[in-house]
Amino acid sequence: MSMIKRKITALLLMASVIFSVMFVFCNVVSFAESTDDGSDYSGEHFLILNEAETETLTDDQTTALYNEMEEAYKETGYSIYIIITDVVGMDTGYESYMSEISSYFTDKNKILLFISIKDGEHVVCIDSYDSDKNGASYFLDSERLRKIKENIIPDLSAGNFYDACHKCIEGISYYSTKDPKFDSVFFKWYTHLIVALVIALIFVFVQVGNMGGKITVGSRTYINDNDSKIIGSFDRYTHTTRRVVHHERSSGGGGGGGGHSSSGGSSF
């Protein structure tokens, strides 16, 4: 029994080591894109366009957001534009309005936070645009933009526009250095723990099974070669196996152009 305990302890230790290695690997590997494109910072890579007649941001809050957007641009290389309006809303073409505004800015990587407080048509939407592979629309894909949007909706509903914009900028900075492929459940720490425990249990069961007694009977134990014989036989139809080969059809490829991701619009 002491031998079994020692083997179980060793296997559990092995599983913990496997878990630790997997956990460290998946948390240290990230893909942070360089933000140095050879040009000096000009202060023209962020803007707050507040068209709403109702006061949504104080002067101090606007200044604070500009400072945060500046820091985010230096860290990520992503230009951030915040539009707050009461001109268009959910039912009056906000998507076309966002597309029109985005065309005014020629930044390589840009994020648009659109907030409408038009009466009865409140809507928030976040879009990302890029002209390079693995740019803003890759790191800030639709799923990540949706998470940021859902995180700021409670603040918008409460009228806390500064907090909403602040959290959006934080979310942009956070996701800009983490490759979306690691959002998969297979890279979560609890998945690694479960896998490690399963591996440990398999080893334990295999070792315990090998410690059992050997089987001493076989097919000849209950058969007499002199007296045993086949007394009858029959055929039973079970199934037919059919192989179907599918021929793939080629489809036309898409063209080039910049990338674009969107959170989609949501009311608040």
ChimeraX attribute file (.defattr): number of C-alpha atoms within 10 A of each C-alpha:
attribute: neighborCount
match mode: 1-to-1
recipient: residues
	/A:1	5
	/A:2	7
	/A:3	8
	/A:4	13
	/A:5	11
	/A:6	11
	/A:7	15
	/A:8	19
	/A:9	14
	/A:10	14
	/A:11	20
	/A:12	19
	/A:13	13
	/A:14	16
	/A:15	21
	/A:16	17
	/A:17	13
	/A:18	18
	/A:19	21
	/A:20	15
	/A:21	12
	/A:22	18
	/A:23	18
	/A:24	11
	/A:25	12
	/A:26	15
	/A:27	13
	/A:28	8
	/A:29	11
	/A:30	14
	/A:31	14
	/A:32	14
	/A:33	17
	/A:34	10
	/A:35	13
	/A:36	12
	/A:37	8
	/A:38	6
	/A:39	7
	/A:40	7
	/A:41	12
	/A:42	6
	/A:43	12
	/A:44	10
	/A:45	20
	/A:46	23
	/A:47	17
	/A:48	16
	/A:49	12
	/A:50	17
	/A:51	14
	/A:52	16
	/A:53	11
	/A:54	10
	/A:55	9
	/A:56	18
	/A:57	16
	/A:58	11
	/A:59	9
	/A:60	9
	/A:61	16
	/A:62	16
	/A:63	13
	/A:64	14
	/A:65	22
	/A:66	17
	/A:67	13
	/A:68	17
	/A:69	28
	/A:70	21
	/A:71	14
	/A:72	21
	/A:73	23
	/A:74	15
	/A:75	17
	/A:76	21
	/A:77	25
	/A:78	27
	/A:79	26
	/A:80	24
	/A:81	20
	/A:82	21
	/A:83	18
	/A:84	21
	/A:85	21
	/A:86	17
	/A:87	15
	/A:88	20
	/A:89	24
	/A:90	20
	/A:91	12
	/A:92	12
	/A:93	10
	/A:94	22
	/A:95	18
	/A:96	11
	/A:97	14
	/A:98	17
	/A:99	12
	/A:100	11
	/A:101	13
	/A:102	18
	/A:103	9
	/A:104	8
	/A:105	15
	/A:106	13
	/A:107	18
	/A:108	16
	/A:109	24
	/A:110	25
	/A:111	27
	/A:112	22
	/A:113	21
	/A:114	22
	/A:115	28
	/A:116	24
	/A:117	24
	/A:118	18
	/A:119	11
	/A:120	12
	/A:121	18
	/A:122	21
	/A:123	22
	/A:124	26
	/A:125	23
	/A:126	25
	/A:127	26
	/A:128	28
	/A:129	26
	/A:130	22
	/A:131	18
	/A:132	14
	/A:133	10
	/A:134	14
	/A:135	23
	/A:136	29
	/A:137	26
	/A:138	20
	/A:139	24
	/A:140	32
	/A:141	21
	/A:142	19
	/A:143	15
	/A:144	21
	/A:145	27
	/A:146	19
	/A:147	13
	/A:148	23
	/A:149	23
	/A:150	15
	/A:151	15
	/A:152	21
	/A:153	19
	/A:154	14
	/A:155	17
	/A:156	21
	/A:157	13
	/A:158	10
	/A:159	15
	/A:160	15
	/A:161	21
	/A:162	18
	/A:163	16
	/A:164	21
	/A:165	22
	/A:166	16
	/A:167	17
	/A:168	22
	/A:169	22
	/A:170	15
	/A:171	19
	/A:172	24
	/A:173	20
	/A:174	14
	/A:175	19
	/A:176	23
	/A:177	17
	/A:178	18
	/A:179	17
	/A:180	17
	/A:181	11
	/A:182	15
	/A:183	12
	/A:184	8
	/A:185	11
	/A:186	13
	/A:187	16
	/A:188	15
	/A:189	17
	/A:190	13
	/A:191	15
	/A:192	21
	/A:193	18
	/A:194	12
	/A:195	16
	/A:196	21
	/A:197	19
	/A:198	13
	/A:199	16
	/A:200	22
	/A:201	16
	/A:202	13
	/A:203	17
	/A:204	20
	/A:205	12
	/A:206	11
	/A:207	15
	/A:208	13
	/A:209	10
	/A:210	10
	/A:211	10
	/A:212	8
	/A:213	7
	/A:214	7
	/A:215	6
	/A:216	6
	/A:217	8
	/A:218	8
	/A:219	6
	/A:220	8
	/A:221	8
	/A:222	9
	/A:223	11
	/A:224	9
	/A:225	8
	/A:226	6
	/A:227	6
	/A:228	9
	/A:229	9
	/A:230	5
	/A:231	5
	/A:232	5
	/A:233	5
	/A:234	4
	/A:235	5
	/A:236	5
	/A:237	5
	/A:238	5
	/A:239	6
	/A:240	5
	/A:241	5
	/A:242	6
	/A:243	5
	/A:244	6
	/A:245	6
	/A:246	6
	/A:247	6
	/A:248	6
	/A:249	6
	/A:250	6
	/A:251	6
	/A:252	6
	/A:253	6
	/A:254	6
	/A:255	5
	/A:256	7
	/A:257	9
	/A:258	13
	/A:259	18
	/A:260	20
	/A:261	21
	/A:262	20
	/A:263	21
	/A:264	16
	/A:265	20
	/A:266	17
	/A:267	17
	/A:268	20
